Amino acid sequence: MRPLLALLLCTSAFGQTMNHQKLAVGLGNANKGVLSANGHAAYLALTATGDYYDPFVGGQPFGADMLTFDHTSLLYAIGEQGELLWGIAPTDMAGVTYVYLGETNLSGPLTGDNFAAGVGFDTNGNAVWYDSFHIYRGTSDWSTAILGSGAFVFNAVLGPNRELGWSGGGSNTGGFRDAFIESSNISAGVLGGGTHFGNMLAVNGFQVEWSGAVAGDPTDLYRGPTNVSLPALGSGPRTVVGKAISGNAVALWQGSGDTTSGVFDTFKNTTNLSKTALGTSPDRSSQPVAISEAGVALWRGQSLAATSAQPDLFLDTTNFSSPILGGGREATGLGFTSNGTIIWAGRGDTTNGYLCVFSGTTNVTKEAYGKERNCFLLAKNKAGQILWRGIEDDLSTTIWISSPKIATTLSGTIELGGVSPAHAHTVHIQLLEPATANVLYEGDLNVDAAGAYNLSLPITGLFDVRLSIPHFLTRIVRGVPAIGVSALSTELINGDATLDNKVDLKDMNQVFIEFGETVSDDPTDLSENGVVDLKDLNLTFLNFGMNGD
């Protein structure tokens, strides 16, 4: 492998903990984002001149040719192959939404009076979505066989291991609404045969958190068959909201009842976290955020006595954000990475009043910009990557992805069409910052006769990848994630005998000029068999009119 020609790691000499890439610049705003487990990114953004928040994948706008009418765009998930699950709600059709997988409408013709919502991708990579009557995996109705006739679906969620939790009813449930984990009814046996209502809240490792009630009774929170909220809130009037479940089946939830004096407190199982941390004053307020795989609760709370009415983030009962932000603070959380690091945003004296993005105690905003700046969280994944937006001096939005520095390999196959017999090659690779096309890394891939390669990278993130080799058209593959064990497979187009990155009459003429000659390492020998012959001429015909990136 040749020496690295460029390696720009956002001033890594200063000991930064993450790599930062700009995905898009000059946007009007952005209001929602998703990250796949392996680092594909999508978000809804308003262009500087646009009227609607529409999808972007990586640094590229998506579906613009489909969004030619007044609408609202919806964003559900992005898969590990970069496939986008999203939706469209036409403005002139109130309550009507359509679900798309890429450019394919899964939910019916645009003239239909439809409601549909996306959920995510299951363990087989199928898009999971639902309408008022069915849950679908791909285009197949999955739920009717479970619910029977007269089926209806209330909601659906996917757990971190892509297990499906949902609620619905039909003839097989006696017309009542039950909560299900995959095909198993988990609420009917708990709530009994009378009129009852179950609602799926969260799933993790086939542990389930759901709420339910028999008609006329208060709604309670259940973890599996266990009523969690009744012993925590008392037997009087009570209200509960579920939030999340850890791998250890720890429920994080919010509720009010006799034991809270009507205040909505945050509970971990039956333990009142917020009352312990904030005190008994009725001015306290709290909101569950997430729970780690180790069962540590992250929640947001404030009270006059405990936080001077400043919103703080707590780990169980410990104030996490106060010592980091100082006075004048405000904190909001997004969740945990797989190693328990908190992804959050906060402002205070230590950030000069700017709202900054944090990974644990690291100020990600300051690492990326070199100073504090108002920034907002969009999404995170368990690998610790963060999708976020920064507000520039002209009030435009920049979309960033920040990635932990971990050992990373990129591997796959690069097909070099028309080479006969097949043999090893060296392909030049550049990793580009999507928003600027700046080269962040470049080097060579050693590609074997089968097209396979494996490259260790000193940089992590989401890149546009440029691949080049003589007499093939240069190709840029957009939005390639590279963190941990990552993959990229593609093909390069042969036929550029004149090395001008297009296949045209000049290439045909060059092959004619040298036709029949025995050559060595000559770009006109497109098939690389040592002679300029019909194989080379056929390649210029086959790929005529094509241009490289």
N, C-alpha and C positions, 0 to 999 in steps of 0.2 A: 504494500500500500504506500502511495506517495505521501509526503508530509502534508499536514493540514495547511491549506492556504488561507483559510479565514475561520476564525472561531470567536464570535462576539457573544459573550455571555453576560451582557448587561453589567459591566464593571465587576466581574466576579473577583477581581483582585481585592475587593473590599470585604470579602468574606460573606457574600450573600448566600442565602440558603436555598434560593429558588431561581429557576430560569423564567424569563418573562418575554412573551411575544405579543405584539399588537396584531389582532385579527382584522380590525377595520378601524378607519379613522374618518372624521368628518361627518358622523351620523348625527341626526337630530336628537335621538334618545334611544334607549333600549329598556324593555320592561320585563322580560322573562328569558330564562336560559335553561338549557339542559346539557348534561355531559354524560357520555357513555362511560362504562367502567374502564375502557381502554383509551379514552381521551378524545373521542369525536365530540365536537361542540356545535350547538345550534342555539339561536336566540332570535327573539322578535325585536326588530329595530325600526326606527323611523329615519328614513334618509333625510338629508338636509332639505330636500325639496318635496318630499313625499307627504302624503296625507294619511297613510295607514302604517301600523306596526306590522311588518311582514317578515317572513322567515329568512334567516341567513344560515348557511352551513359553512363552518370554517370562516373564511373571509368573504364568501361569495353570496350575493342575493339568490334566493331560490324561488322558482315558480312565478316569476314576474309576468310571464306570458299568460298565466292562468288567472291572474288577479286584476282583471280589467274592469271590474264593476265595484260599486261601493260595498265594503265588506269589513269584517273583523277577522284577523287571523288568530288561530289557536295553536299552541305548541304543547305536545305531550311527551315525546321521547325521541331519542336518537339511538340507533342500534350500533352494535360493535363492528358492522360493516359500513357505517355511515348512513344507513337508511333512516329516513325522517318520517315520523308519525306526527301528523299535524292536522289542523282543521280549518274550515272556512265557514263563516257565518255571514250570509248576505244581509246587508243592512235593511233592505226592503222586505225581508221575510223574517219577522220577529219569531224567536224561539227555534228557528231552523238552523241546524249545523250539520256539516258533512265532515267525515273523517277521510284523510288521504294517507296513503303510504307512498312516499315520493310523489309522483305525478298521477298515481292511480287512485281514483275515487272508490273507496271500499264500501261506501254506505248508500249508494244509489244515485240516480240521475239528479242533476242540479235543479230540475223542475219539480222534484218531489217535495212533499211537506214532511221533511225528515228531522229527527233529532238523533244525533249520534255523538259519542265522546270516546276519545282514545284513552288507553290505560298504559300500554307499554309493550314489551316483547317478552314472550315466555321462554322457557328453557330450550325450546326447539327453534327459537328465532321467529315464531309467528307473531304478527301484530295482534294484540288483544284490544278489542274495542266493544262497545255495547250501544244499543239503542234502547227504547222503552220496553222492548219485548224479548230481546235476545242478547246473549254474549257471544261474540264471534272470536275465533282464532283463525286469522287469515280471513278467508271469505266463507268459512264453514260455521254454521249455527251450532254452537257447542252446548248451550244451556237448556234448550227445549227438552231434550231427552231426559234431563234431570228434573225439570219442573213440571213436565206434563202439559196438558192443554191449558189454554187461557193464561199462558206464561206472561210474567212481567218481571223486569229487572230494575232494581233501585240504584245500585252502585257497584263498582268493582275496583279493587286495588291489587297491585302486585307487590310481594315482599322482596327483600334484597336478594333472595335466591330465586326470584321470578315465580314463586308459588302464588297462585291466584286465590284471593279472598273476595267474596261478593255477597250480595243479598238480593233476594227475589222470591217470587211465589208462583203458584199455579195449582193445577189439580192435585199434583203429588204432595203439596204442602197444605192441602185443605183450603187453599186460597189465602193463607196467612203468609206474611213476609218473614222469611228465615235467613239466617246467616250461614254461609257455606265456606269451607276451605276445600278448594278444588271441587270434587263431587260429593263431599261429605257434609250433611246437614248438622251443624254443631249447636243450633239454638233450639230446635223443636223439643228435644228431650229435656232441656233445662226450663223452658218457659211453659211447657205443657200443651194440652190440646185446645185450650180456650183461645179466644181472639188475642193474638199477640203480634209483635212487631220486632224484628231483629235487624240490625244494621252493622255491616262489617266495617271495622275501623282500621285495623292494621294486621299484618301477617309477618312473621319472621320465623323461618325454620320450622314451619307448620305449627308453631305456637300462634294462637289467635287472640285478638282483642276485639271485642264487639260490644255493642250496646243493645239492650232489649227491654221490653216491658210487656206485661199483660195489660190489655185495655183497661184504663182507669187507674193503673198503678204508676208510680214514678219510674222513669227510665233509669236502669242501672248499667254499670260498666262490668263486663265479665272478662276474665282471662281464662279461656277454655270454658269449663263448666262452673268456675268459681266466681261468685259475686264479690267484686272488690270494693265497690262503692258503698254498699249498705253498712258494713262494719266501720268504714272510714267516716261516713257522713251522718250516720244515725238513721233511725227509722222514720223520721218526719219527712216533710217535703224536701226534695233534693233534686239537683240538676247536675249532670255529668257530661264531660266532653273527653273523648279518648284522643290520644296523640300518637304514641309509638310503642313498640315492643323491642326489647333487646333479645339477643340470642339466648339469654338466660330466663326469658319469659318474665321480665320485669316490666310492669305496666307504668307508663308515665301519663298522667291525666290531670284534668282540671275539674273541680267540682265545688258545689256549695251546698250546705245543709246545716243541721242543728249544730254540728261540731265546729263549724267555721263562722257561726253567727251571721250567715248569709253572704259572706265574702267568698268569691271564687278563689280557692287556693289550689296550689300545685302539689300533687301527690305522686310518690313512687310506691307502687303497691298501696298499702294502707297508711303509709307514713306521710304526714303533712310536712313537706319540705319548706314551703313558703312561710307558714306560721312560725316555724322554728327559726328561720333565718331573718324574717322581717318583723317579728313581734306580733302582738295581739291587737294592735291598733286597727280599727276598721278602715283606715286610709290605705292599707296595703293592697297591692294588686300584683298579679303574676300571670305568666303565660308559659306553658311547656314549649320547649323547642325540639329537643331530641334526646335520645339515650344511647350511650355507647355500647359497643359489643360486650364490654365488661360490666355493664349495668350502671354506669355513672350517669346521672341525670343532668341535662343542661336546660336551664330555664331562665326566663327574664322576669325581674321583679323590682319593685320599688316601694318605699314607704318613707314617710317624713322622718321617722325615728332612725331607721337602719341605713338608709341611703341618701338622706337629705332630699328625698323626692326625685333622685336621679335614677333613671332606668339602668340597672346593672345586670350582668350575666352571672349566674351561680352554677357551681358544680356541686350537686347535692345541696349542702347548706353553706358552702364556702363561697364568698364573693370573689369571683375570678377577675372581673374587669376593673374594679376600683383601684387596686394598686398599679395597674398598667396605665390607666388613663388619667389618674389624678382628679382634680376638681372639674366642675363644669361639664360633666360627662354624660354620655348617652351610648348605650351598647345594644346591639341586636345580633342574634346568632343564627347560623345556618345549619350547623350540625358537626358531626365528627368524621374524621378519616378512620381507616381500618386500624391505625395504631393509637387511636384515642385523641389525636390532635384536634383542637377546636377551630373551626372556620367561622369567623365572625367579623363584624365591623363595629367601629366605635370612634367617638370623638371625645376630647377632653383637653386639659391643659397641656398634656404631653404631646398632643397632635396639633397644637396651636389652633384648636377649634375646628379642624377639618375632620370630616368623616372618612376614616381610612379602613382598608381591608386588612385583616390580620389572619395569620396562620399560627395558632398558639400565641406566643408572645412576640412573634416576628411581624413587624409592620410591612406588609407586602407592598402597599402603596408607596412607601418611602423607598423601598428597594427598587421598584420599577421606575419611579419618576426622579428619584434623588431628592425628593422633598415631599412634604405633605400636600394632599390635594383631595378635594371631595370625590369620593368613589363609592360605588354601590355593588353589593353582591348580586350575582345572577344564578350561579349554580356551583356545585362541587361534586367530586366523586370520592370514593373510598381511597383511591391512590393518593389523595391529597392535592389534586389539581383544583384550581379555582378559576371560574369564569366570572369576570367582573367588568364594570364600566367605570371609566374615569371622565371627569368633567374638565375640559380644557379652558384656557383663559377666554376663548371666544364663545364659551358655553356649548361647543360641540362635544360629541361623545366619542371616546375611543374605547374599543372593546379589547380587553386583555385576556390572555390565559397565562396563569402562573403555575409552574410545575416543580415539584421537589426534584432535587438532583439525586437521582438514583442510577444504579447500573442499568444501562439500556442497550438492547440489541435490536437491529432491524434486519429482517430476513424475509425470504420469499423467492420468487422466480421472476426473471426478466426474459421474455421470449423475444428472440432476435430472428424475425421471419426471413426466410429465403436463404439462410446460410446453409450450405451443403458441401461437405459433411459438417455436422455440428462440432464445435470445439469451444474451448474456453475463450473468454473475452475480458477486457477491462472496460467497465462503464463508469463514466464520470458522474458523480452525484453532488448536487448542491441542495442544502436545506435553506429555504427562503422564508423570511418573515412575511406572512400573508398580506398585511396591510401596506408594506413598503417595498417588498421584493428585495430587501437587503439580504445578502448572503450571510447566514449565521454559521454555516459549516460547509466545507466542501472537501472531497477526497475521492477515492476510487473504490469501486466495487469489483472484487474478483469473482466473476460469474463463470461457473463451470459449464461443461458441454451440455448439461441438462437445463441450464439457465438458472441454477440455484446460487444463492449468495447468502452471506451472513456477515453483518457489519456491526462492530461495537461502536457506540456513539458516546461522546463526552457531553452531550447536551440533550435535554428533554423538552417536550412540548408538543405543539401542533404546527405543522409546517406545510408549505407548498414545496414539493420535491421536483427538482429539474434533473432529468437524466439525459446524457448525451454520449454519443460514440460516432466516429466517422462513418459516413454514408448512410446513417439512419437519421430520421427526423427527430429533433429534440422534443422531448415530451415533458410537460409539467403536470404532475398529479396533485390536485388540490386537496387540502385538508387532511394530511396524513398524520396520525398521532404517532408519537415516538416516546413511550415511557415504559420502562420494564421490558418485557418480551413483546415486541411489536412486529407487524408484518406489512409488507407491501409487495404485491405482485402485479405486473403489468406487461405490456408488449411495446416494442419499438418498431416503427415502420421503416422498411428498407427502400432504397431507390434514389438517394440523394448523391448522385455521382459527382456533382459540381460543388458540393458542400455549402450550398446557400440556404439550406433548411427548407427546401421545397422540391417537389418532384414535377418537372415540367419538360418542355421541348429541349431545354439546354442539356438535361440529363440524358435524354434519348440520343441527342446528337453526339454527346461525349462517348456514349457506348458505341455508336456507329463508327466514330472516328477510330476507336481503339479495338474495334471488333476483330476477333481472331488472334489478338496479341497475347503472348504469355507474359504475365506480370507478377510482381511481388509487392504486397502491401500498397496496392493502388485502389483508390476509392471507386474507380470504375468497375472493378471486380466485385460487384455487389454480392455475389454468392460466395466469394472468398474461396474459389476452387482453383485459383492460379491462372485462369484464362478468362478473357472477356468473350462471352459467348451468348447463346440464346437465353440461358438462365438469367443473365444480367439484363438483357433487353426486356424479357418478360416481366421482370420486377418493376421496370419503369412504366410499362403498360399497366400493370396491376394496380399501382399506387399513384397513377398519373393524376395531377391536380391536387394532391394532398400537401398541406403545409405543416411545418413544425410549430411548436409553441415558442 
